[in-house]
Amino acid sequence: MPPPQQHLSSDEFGKEHQPSPNASFGWINVKDVANAHIQAFEIPTASGRYCLVERVAHYSEIVNILCHLYPSLQLPQK
């Protein structure tokens, strides 16, 4: 069973200033997921399960991206 997900609102994000976890996650664009569903429906030979990942990003990379996009957020630097 996958671990429970933690959802943070924009008001809660970054409040505790804890260091980001030493973990990486797979990310994908929602348009690619939609396209995969369409192909699975339209291609008769498609069967089984597929894993879609655009890229793998470490937590620290995500924090750096968020700092660049939202400079007013107080996010941990490590």
C-alpha positions as CSV (number, residue, x, y, z in Angstrom):
1,M,0.0,0.0,0.0
2,P,1.4,3.4,-0.9
3,P,2.2,5.9,1.9
4,P,-0.5,8.5,2.7
5,Q,-0.1,11.7,0.7
6,Q,0.4,15.0,2.5
7,H,-1.4,17.9,0.9
8,L,-0.4,21.5,1.8
9,S,-2.3,24.6,1.0
10,S,-0.3,27.6,-0.1
11,D,-0.8,29.1,3.4
12,E,0.8,26.1,5.1
13,F,3.6,25.4,2.6
14,G,7.0,26.3,4.0
15,K,5.8,27.4,7.5
16,E,7.8,24.9,9.5
17,H,11.1,25.5,7.5
18,Q,12.1,21.9,7.9
19,P,14.8,20.6,5.6
20,S,13.4,18.9,2.5
21,P,13.4,15.1,2.6
22,N,16.2,13.3,0.8
23,A,13.9,11.7,-1.7
24,S,13.0,11.9,-5.4
25,F,9.7,11.5,-7.2
26,G,8.6,10.9,-10.8
27,W,6.7,13.8,-12.4
28,I,4.6,13.9,-15.5
29,N,2.5,16.5,-17.4
30,V,-1.2,15.9,-17.1
31,K,-1.5,16.3,-20.9
32,D,0.7,13.3,-21.4
33,V,-1.5,11.3,-19.0
34,A,-4.6,12.3,-21.0
35,N,-2.9,11.4,-24.2
36,A,-1.9,7.9,-22.8
37,H,-5.5,7.3,-21.9
38,I,-6.7,8.2,-25.4
39,Q,-4.1,5.9,-27.0
40,A,-5.0,3.0,-24.6
41,F,-8.6,3.4,-25.7
42,E,-8.0,3.8,-29.4
43,I,-5.2,1.2,-30.0
44,P,-6.7,-2.3,-30.0
45,T,-3.5,-4.0,-29.1
46,A,-2.9,-1.9,-26.0
47,S,-3.2,-4.0,-22.9
48,G,-1.8,-4.3,-19.4
49,R,-0.4,-1.5,-17.2
50,Y,1.9,1.3,-18.2
51,C,4.1,3.6,-16.0
52,L,4.3,7.2,-17.2
53,V,7.2,9.4,-15.9
54,E,8.4,12.6,-17.7
55,R,11.3,13.1,-15.3
56,V,12.6,12.4,-11.8
57,A,13.2,15.3,-9.5
58,H,14.7,15.5,-6.0
59,Y,12.8,17.5,-3.4
60,S,15.6,20.1,-3.4
61,E,15.1,20.7,-7.1
62,I,11.4,21.2,-6.6
63,V,12.1,23.7,-3.8
64,N,14.5,25.6,-6.1
65,I,11.8,25.8,-8.8
66,L,9.2,27.0,-6.4
67,C,11.6,29.7,-5.0
68,H,12.2,30.9,-8.5
69,L,8.5,31.0,-9.4
70,Y,7.3,32.3,-6.1
71,P,10.0,34.4,-4.5
72,S,7.7,35.7,-1.7
73,L,7.3,32.2,-0.3
74,Q,9.6,31.5,2.7
75,L,10.9,28.0,1.8
76,P,13.8,26.1,3.3
77,Q,17.0,26.4,1.4
78,K,18.2,22.8,2.2
